[in-house]
Amino acid sequence: MSITNDATDSGHKALAVQAATTADEGCAVQLAQRLGLPLLTADIDLIHVTRARAVLIVSGQSLSLQQTGRGAPGPVVVDFGSPSMRYRSRSGTSELLGKAVGHGKKVPLRVLDATAGLGRDAFVLAGLGCEVVMCERDPAILEMLRCGLQSAAANSDAWLSGVIQRMRLCSGDAQHLAAKKLQGVDVIYLDPMFPQRAKSAAVKKEMALFQVLLECSANPQDADALLVWALAQDTARVVVKRPSKAPSLATLKPSHCIAGKSVRYDVYVHRKLY
Ligand SMILES: C[S@@+](CC[C@H](N)C(=O)[O-])C[C@H]1O[C@@H](n2cnc3c(N)ncnc32)[C@H](O)[C@@H]1O
């Protein structure tokens, strides 16, 4: 089987699904059907694929996202057990993000990560002890997150499974979340775009893929509307991650900012966390 329909027909302008081996073809067919994406067989070399700019690769229990074409960077996976995720959860990133959401002021702190993406910030927050509801509207990224959570939950590492137990996943646009999902949420966290903000190859690779996939999320007005929605919810605070020199979303002045080297957290305080 080759591409079954034009990749431009789907919601994603440029995405397809491929099985890593013939043994994965059954799962790949199901995923392609579920996402309404074209399917590539395992024998197709992604260097030569031009009709899809990125491909979701099904390999056993894991799912990766790989750009097509010559010179494309390596695949992106959601691997919460990886050394880089562990490092991230103990680094300065975690300290700044923790401070921004008000970690330590209330236990447990309940955070809605309304722009879950690859779940890295949600993982940092859950690592700090927060209970995190992640919301992701992009169906392909949602599948990757789901897959990453499942494989981390099956990991025998007690610390990792403890962290994963504090993470829950919701599908769809955060602005359409049912009211009961927002009940008890203390903080809404937003990281709506992948700006050019980090120099490491790993981040560049992820950014490049997201730029291919998430044209809608890259629309500044889209992010502005999300902040306006978040501020209208009954939570103690809203936190927005921004590139350090970028203006605040919707030109709304935050109560205060927590500044790092390349990112800044704009904190909108409604009331005390208690
Ligand atoms: C920059 S990424 C977030 C990265 C994430 N903080 C991380 O650590 O991996 C932004 C993500 O938010 C999602 N997104 C943007 N607006 C959304 C909305 N209104 N509801 C749900 N997801 C949204 C996009 O699909 C994208 O996956």
The ligand as an SDF file (V2000), in Angstrom:
LIG
                    3D

 27 29  0  0  0  0  0  0  0  0999 V2000
    4.3130   25.3360   22.4170 C   0  0  0  0  0  0  0  0  0  0  0  0
    3.3370   23.9240   22.4760 S   0  0  0  0  0  0  0  0  0  0  0  0
    3.3480   23.6100   24.2040 C   0  0  0  0  0  0  0  0  0  0  0  0
    4.6060   22.9550   24.6350 C   0  0  0  0  0  0  0  0  0  0  0  0
    4.4920   22.4260   26.0290 C   0  0  0  0  0  0  0  0  0  0  0  0
    4.4510   23.4860   27.0160 N   0  0  0  0  0  0  0  0  0  0  0  0
    5.6180   21.4810   26.3340 C   0  0  0  0  0  0  0  0  0  0  0  0
    6.2640   21.6700   27.3710 O   0  0  0  0  0  0  0  0  0  0  0  0
    5.8290   20.5140   25.5620 O   0  0  0  0  0  0  0  0  0  0  0  0
    1.7370   24.5130   22.2390 C   0  0  0  0  0  0  0  0  0  0  0  0
    0.7220   23.3970   22.1690 C   0  0  0  0  0  0  0  0  0  0  0  0
   -0.5160   23.9380   22.5590 O   0  0  0  0  0  0  0  0  0  0  0  0
   -1.5280   23.3890   21.7560 C   0  0  0  0  0  0  0  0  0  0  0  0
   -2.6130   24.3730   21.7990 N   0  0  0  0  0  0  0  0  0  0  0  0
   -2.5980   25.6490   21.3810 C   0  0  0  0  0  0  0  0  0  0  0  0
   -3.7520   26.2490   21.6390 N   0  0  0  0  0  0  0  0  0  0  0  0
   -4.5390   25.3280   22.2570 C   0  0  0  0  0  0  0  0  0  0  0  0
   -5.8630   25.3490   22.7770 C   0  0  0  0  0  0  0  0  0  0  0  0
   -6.6280   26.4480   22.6670 N   0  0  0  0  0  0  0  0  0  0  0  0
   -6.3440   24.2460   23.3590 N   0  0  0  0  0  0  0  0  0  0  0  0
   -5.5790   23.1190   23.4490 C   0  0  0  0  0  0  0  0  0  0  0  0
   -4.3310   23.0280   22.9560 N   0  0  0  0  0  0  0  0  0  0  0  0
   -3.8100   24.1210   22.3760 C   0  0  0  0  0  0  0  0  0  0  0  0
   -0.8720   23.2240   20.4030 C   0  0  0  0  0  0  0  0  0  0  0  0
   -1.5510   22.2430   19.6230 O   0  0  0  0  0  0  0  0  0  0  0  0
    0.5220   22.8070   20.7930 C   0  0  0  0  0  0  0  0  0  0  0  0
    0.6360   21.4110   20.8640 O   0  0  0  0  0  0  0  0  0  0  0  0
  1  2  1  0
  2  3  1  0
  2 10  1  0
  3  4  1  0
  4  5  1  0
  5  6  1  0
  5  7  1  0
  7  8  2  0
  7  9  1  0
 10 11  1  0
 11 12  1  0
 11 26  1  0
 12 13  1  0
 13 14  1  0
 13 24  1  0
 14 15  1  0
 14 23  1  0
 15 16  2  0
 16 17  1  0
 17 18  1  0
 17 23  2  0
 18 19  1  0
 18 20  2  0
 20 21  1  0
 21 22  2  0
 22 23  1  0
 24 25  1  0
 24 26  1  0
 26 27  1  0
M  CHG  2   2   1   9  -1
M  END
$$$$
